[in-house]
C-alpha cells in the first residue's frame, strides 16, 4: 500500500510555490511567500519526507489562506484530514474533514473518499456509530474501492457483527484478491466467525504475498498463534486511491 494525497489537492501545488518545512531545498522549491499554493507545496514536501504532522498543518493553513469560496479549500481540508489520520490524531482529522464536507469543492469520488476518511477518524475516536454512518454515505461513490470494503469489514468486527464483516471482506477480496492487507483482514473475519482452517489459509496467503513485510510478518505470527484471536487494528496510514 502506497501513501497518497488527494490527487486534486496535489495538482494545485505550484512547482515554484513557498515552504512550511525548514531547509534550503524546500525553500528553493516552494519560495518564501505565504500563499495557498506555497503552503500546499510545503505540505507536499513534508508528506514526501514522511512528516504527516507538518503536511497536515500545511494543508490546513493553505485552506485557511484560500480566498472565500475557493473550491480548493475543501480539497485542502480533506487532504489535511487524511494526513492527521496518518499522524494518529483522529480528533484533528475529524475537525478538518467536517470542514471539507461542509464546503463546496468535493464531488463524486473525492467526496466519497473524504467521507471514508471521516469514518476512519470516527473509528479512531471510538465513535463506531458515526463511523458506520459516514461509511454508508460514502458507498454511493466509492463502492469499487477495495479499501472501502476492507475498512467496512474491520469496522464490523469492532461492532461484533460477523455477518457484515464476512459480506464486506468477500467484496474486498473480489476487488483485490492478492492484496496482503485484505487477505490478512479476511483471516481476522474467518477467525471471528470460528473458521480456523479458512483463517489459516488467508493468513498463509497474506504472509506469502508480503514476505518480510509488516503485514506478512503479522500474518505469519497469526498462523503461529491460531486459536488466540488477534487484536484487530485498523491501519491509520493513508490508503491508496486510484
Kinemage of the C-alpha trace (Angstrom):
@kinemage 1
@onewidth
@group {chain A} dominant
@subgroup {mainchain}
@vectorlist {calphas} color= white
{ca unk a 1} P 0.000 0.000 0.000
{ca unk a 2} L 1.369 3.355 -1.012
{ca unk a 3} L 0.777 6.613 0.910
{ca unk a 4} L -1.199 9.163 -1.085
{ca unk a 5} L -2.581 12.667 -1.033
{ca unk a 6} L -5.833 13.728 -2.638
{ca unk a 7} L -4.961 13.984 -6.312
{ca unk a 8} L -6.886 17.199 -6.713
{ca unk a 9} L -5.081 18.855 -3.826
{ca unk a 10} L -1.699 17.723 -5.116
{ca unk a 11} L -2.497 19.093 -8.539
{ca unk a 12} L -2.895 22.593 -7.127
{ca unk a 13} L 0.700 22.745 -5.882
{ca unk a 14} L 2.717 25.163 -7.982
{ca unk a 15} L 6.230 23.898 -8.779
{ca unk a 16} L 7.694 27.234 -7.692
{ca unk a 17} L 5.483 27.962 -4.715
{ca unk a 18} L 6.627 28.634 -0.904
{ca unk a 19} L 7.708 26.258 2.237
{ca unk a 20} L 6.466 25.488 5.739
{ca unk a 21} L 9.158 22.849 6.133
{ca unk a 22} L 12.590 24.133 7.039
{ca unk a 23} L 15.565 23.517 4.785
{ca unk a 24} L 17.298 25.127 1.831
{ca unk a 25} L 15.972 22.638 -0.731
{ca unk a 26} L 12.369 23.203 0.310
{ca unk a 27} L 12.753 26.987 0.282
{ca unk a 28} L 14.197 26.795 -3.203
{ca unk a 29} L 11.390 24.561 -4.414
{ca unk a 30} L 8.490 26.429 -2.802
{ca unk a 31} L 9.658 30.004 -2.284
{ca unk a 32} L 9.276 32.155 0.823
{ca unk a 33} L 5.905 33.835 0.289
{ca unk a 34} L 2.776 32.816 2.202
{ca unk a 35} L 0.109 31.865 -0.328
{ca unk a 36} L -2.171 28.824 -0.594
{ca unk a 37} L -0.030 27.397 -3.397
{ca unk a 38} L 3.144 27.932 -1.365
{ca unk a 39} L 1.638 26.226 1.680
{ca unk a 40} L 0.474 23.314 -0.463
{ca unk a 41} L 3.980 22.999 -1.867
{ca unk a 42} L 5.419 22.817 1.658
{ca unk a 43} L 2.787 20.295 2.683
{ca unk a 44} L 3.682 18.081 -0.257
{ca unk a 45} L 7.361 18.314 0.638
{ca unk a 46} L 6.563 17.357 4.236
{ca unk a 47} L 4.484 14.372 3.116
{ca unk a 48} L 7.253 13.305 0.755
{ca unk a 49} L 9.653 13.367 3.719
{ca unk a 50} L 7.288 11.280 5.861
{ca unk a 51} L 6.275 14.146 8.165
{ca unk a 52} L 2.493 13.693 8.362
{ca unk a 53} L 2.024 16.310 11.102
{ca unk a 54} L 3.760 19.102 9.169
{ca unk a 55} L 1.997 18.051 5.978
{ca unk a 56} L -1.402 18.152 7.677
{ca unk a 57} L -0.623 21.560 9.186
{ca unk a 58} L 0.449 22.828 5.774
{ca unk a 59} L -2.794 21.799 4.083
{ca unk a 60} L -4.828 23.171 7.000
{ca unk a 61} L -3.049 26.538 6.754
{ca unk a 62} L -3.420 26.543 2.973
{ca unk a 63} L -7.171 26.043 3.297
{ca unk a 64} L -7.436 28.915 5.776
{ca unk a 65} L -5.377 31.160 3.490
{ca unk a 66} L -7.501 30.418 0.420
{ca unk a 67} L -9.878 33.117 -0.853
{ca unk a 68} L -13.522 32.921 0.197
{ca unk a 69} L -15.486 30.371 -1.834
{ca unk a 70} L -12.310 28.922 -3.374
{ca unk a 71} L -13.325 25.308 -4.169
{ca unk a 72} L -9.768 24.187 -3.457
{ca unk a 73} L -10.266 24.857 0.264
{ca unk a 74} L -12.445 21.763 0.662
{ca unk a 75} L -9.799 19.622 -1.012
{ca unk a 76} L -7.068 21.090 1.192
{ca unk a 77} L -9.050 20.387 4.372
{ca unk a 78} L -9.714 16.854 3.120
{ca unk a 79} L -6.003 16.288 2.466
{ca unk a 80} L -5.191 17.649 5.939
{ca unk a 81} L -7.730 15.291 7.489
{ca unk a 82} L -6.232 12.298 5.722
{ca unk a 83} L -2.778 13.201 6.976
{ca unk a 84} L -3.986 13.753 10.557
{ca unk a 85} L -5.228 10.153 10.410
{ca unk a 86} L -1.742 9.078 9.341
{ca unk a 87} L -0.368 11.051 12.293
{ca unk a 88} L -2.712 9.216 14.695
{ca unk a 89} L -4.608 12.401 15.565
{ca unk a 90} L -8.226 11.441 14.771
{ca unk a 91} L -9.816 14.431 16.545
{ca unk a 92} L -7.906 16.889 14.324
{ca unk a 93} L -8.721 14.722 11.311
{ca unk a 94} L -12.423 14.813 12.157
{ca unk a 95} L -12.393 18.604 12.517
{ca unk a 96} L -10.719 19.211 9.156
{ca unk a 97} L -12.829 16.617 7.363
{ca unk a 98} L -16.023 18.149 8.734
{ca unk a 99} L -14.878 21.496 7.326
{ca unk a 100} L -14.132 19.863 3.967
{ca unk a 101} L -17.524 18.187 3.780
{ca unk a 102} L -19.343 21.399 4.713
{ca unk a 103} L -17.782 23.326 1.815
{ca unk a 104} L -18.337 23.159 -1.928
{ca unk a 105} L -15.454 21.629 -3.840
{ca unk a 106} L -15.651 17.879 -3.225
{ca unk a 107} L -17.560 15.973 -5.869
{ca unk a 108} L -18.079 12.325 -6.736
{ca unk a 109} L -15.261 10.106 -5.572
{ca unk a 110} L -13.452 12.998 -3.888
{ca unk a 111} L -16.413 13.424 -1.540
{ca unk a 112} L -16.685 9.670 -1.087
{ca unk a 113} L -13.036 9.417 -0.075
{ca unk a 114} L -13.449 12.302 2.382
{ca unk a 115} L -16.468 10.527 3.903
{ca unk a 116} L -14.420 7.344 4.184
{ca unk a 117} L -11.654 9.260 5.944
{ca unk a 118} L -14.276 10.828 8.234
{ca unk a 119} L -15.411 7.295 9.101
{ca unk a 120} L -11.799 6.347 9.833
{ca unk a 121} L -11.398 9.378 12.084
{ca unk a 122} L -14.581 8.478 13.969
{ca unk a 123} L -13.382 4.899 14.414
{ca unk a 124} L -10.104 6.256 15.764
{ca unk a 125} L -12.107 8.167 18.370
{ca unk a 126} L -14.129 5.080 19.307
{ca unk a 127} L -17.313 6.510 17.774
{ca unk a 128} L -18.450 3.446 15.834
{ca unk a 129} L -21.949 4.802 15.159
{ca unk a 130} L -20.611 7.856 13.308
{ca unk a 131} L -18.016 5.709 11.565
{ca unk a 132} L -20.672 3.407 10.119
{ca unk a 133} L -22.944 6.332 9.181
{ca unk a 134} L -20.197 8.143 7.238
{ca unk a 135} L -19.134 4.861 5.626
{ca unk a 136} L -22.683 4.241 4.432
{ca unk a 137} L -22.755 7.739 2.906
{ca unk a 138} L -19.506 7.053 1.035
{ca unk a 139} L -20.775 3.848 -0.557
{ca unk a 140} L -22.614 5.570 -3.397
{ca unk a 141} L -19.412 6.886 -4.962
{ca unk a 142} L -16.549 4.582 -3.903
{ca unk a 143} L -18.040 1.103 -3.719
{ca unk a 144} L -15.443 -0.005 -6.282
{ca unk a 145} L -12.585 0.767 -3.859
{ca unk a 146} L -11.345 -2.399 -2.106
{ca unk a 147} L -10.164 -0.323 0.858
{ca unk a 148} L -13.773 0.793 1.415
{ca unk a 149} L -14.799 -2.842 1.909
{ca unk a 150} L -11.640 -3.673 3.886
{ca unk a 151} L -12.440 -0.881 6.318
{ca unk a 152} L -16.107 -1.904 6.462
{ca unk a 153} L -15.078 -5.438 7.420
{ca unk a 154} L -12.635 -4.237 10.088
{ca unk a 155} L -15.253 -1.854 11.483
{ca unk a 156} L -17.844 -4.644 11.553
{ca unk a 157} L -15.507 -6.742 13.689
{ca unk a 158} L -15.328 -3.878 16.183
{ca unk a 159} L -19.134 -3.776 16.036
{ca unk a 160} L -19.177 -7.534 16.740
{ca unk a 161} L -21.120 -8.115 13.517
{ca unk a 162} L -19.693 -11.211 11.883
{ca unk a 163} L -22.215 -11.348 9.036
{ca unk a 164} L -21.490 -7.792 7.859
{ca unk a 165} L -17.753 -8.403 8.233
{ca unk a 166} L -17.995 -11.521 6.036
{ca unk a 167} L -20.026 -9.774 3.357
{ca unk a 168} L -17.642 -6.799 3.274
{ca unk a 169} L -14.421 -8.807 3.188
{ca unk a 170} L -15.813 -11.009 0.418
{ca unk a 171} L -16.348 -7.872 -1.661
{ca unk a 172} L -12.832 -6.616 -0.844
{ca unk a 173} L -11.383 -9.965 -1.924
{ca unk a 174} L -13.305 -9.849 -5.213
{ca unk a 175} L -11.728 -6.451 -5.950
{ca unk a 176} L -8.202 -7.100 -4.624
{ca unk a 177} L -7.706 -10.880 -4.267
{ca unk a 178} L -3.923 -10.701 -3.847
{ca unk a 179} L -3.634 -7.650 -1.567
{ca unk a 180} L -1.868 -8.850 1.616
{ca unk a 181} L -3.765 -6.422 3.869
{ca unk a 182} L -7.105 -7.639 2.506
{ca unk a 183} L -6.031 -11.268 2.924
{ca unk a 184} L -4.870 -10.541 6.466
{ca unk a 185} L -8.220 -8.962 7.347
{ca unk a 186} L -10.014 -11.898 5.718
{ca unk a 187} L -8.169 -14.096 8.195
{ca unk a 188} L -9.451 -11.959 11.074
{ca unk a 189} L -13.010 -12.281 9.791
{ca unk a 190} L -12.736 -16.053 9.392
{ca unk a 191} L -11.220 -16.339 12.873
{ca unk a 192} L -14.007 -14.188 14.353
{ca unk a 193} L -16.597 -16.415 12.674
{ca unk a 194} L -14.966 -19.570 14.044
{ca unk a 195} L -13.436 -20.927 10.837
{ca unk a 196} L -9.860 -21.789 11.830
{ca unk a 197} L -8.969 -23.537 8.575
{ca unk a 198} L -10.067 -20.570 6.466
{ca unk a 199} L -8.308 -18.125 8.780
{ca unk a 200} L -5.086 -20.134 8.486
{ca unk a 201} L -5.395 -20.223 4.688
{ca unk a 202} L -5.887 -16.452 4.382
{ca unk a 203} L -3.055 -15.662 6.782
{ca unk a 204} L -0.683 -18.001 4.956
{ca unk a 205} L -1.585 -16.329 1.665
{ca unk a 206} L -1.045 -12.905 3.229
{ca unk a 207} L 2.357 -13.995 4.536
{ca unk a 208} L 3.286 -15.298 1.094
{ca unk a 209} L 2.140 -12.088 -0.604
{ca unk a 210} L 4.244 -9.872 1.663
{ca unk a 211} L 7.334 -11.887 2.597
{ca unk a 212} L 9.448 -9.901 5.034
{ca unk a 213} L 6.945 -7.028 5.100
{ca unk a 214} L 4.954 -5.885 8.138
{ca unk a 215} L 1.670 -7.453 7.002
{ca unk a 216} L 3.389 -10.695 6.038
{ca unk a 217} L 5.160 -10.936 9.387
{ca unk a 218} L 1.940 -10.234 11.295
{ca unk a 219} L 0.103 -12.849 9.233
{ca unk a 220} L 2.807 -15.453 9.892
{ca unk a 221} L 2.587 -14.683 13.603
{ca unk a 222} L -1.208 -15.029 13.480
{ca unk a 223} L -0.840 -18.503 11.977
{ca unk a 224} L 1.513 -19.471 14.819
{ca unk a 225} L -0.934 -18.163 17.389
{ca unk a 226} L -4.064 -19.604 15.776
{ca unk a 227} L -6.581 -20.244 18.462
{ca unk a 228} L -5.967 -16.838 20.080
{ca unk a 229} L -7.992 -14.076 18.417
{ca unk a 230} L -5.530 -11.450 17.082
{ca unk a 231} L -6.070 -7.823 18.020
{ca unk a 232} L -7.995 -6.090 15.226
{ca unk a 233} L -6.321 -2.780 14.412
{ca unk a 234} L -7.484 -0.572 11.544
{ca unk a 235} L -4.449 0.870 9.781
{ca unk a 236} L -4.303 4.658 10.381
{ca unk a 237} L -1.974 5.285 7.457
{ca unk a 238} L -3.327 6.980 4.303
{ca unk a 239} L -4.712 4.376 1.989
{ca unk a 240} L -4.011 4.289 -1.724
{ca unk a 241} L -6.505 5.903 -4.054
{ca unk a 242} L -6.590 5.472 -7.763
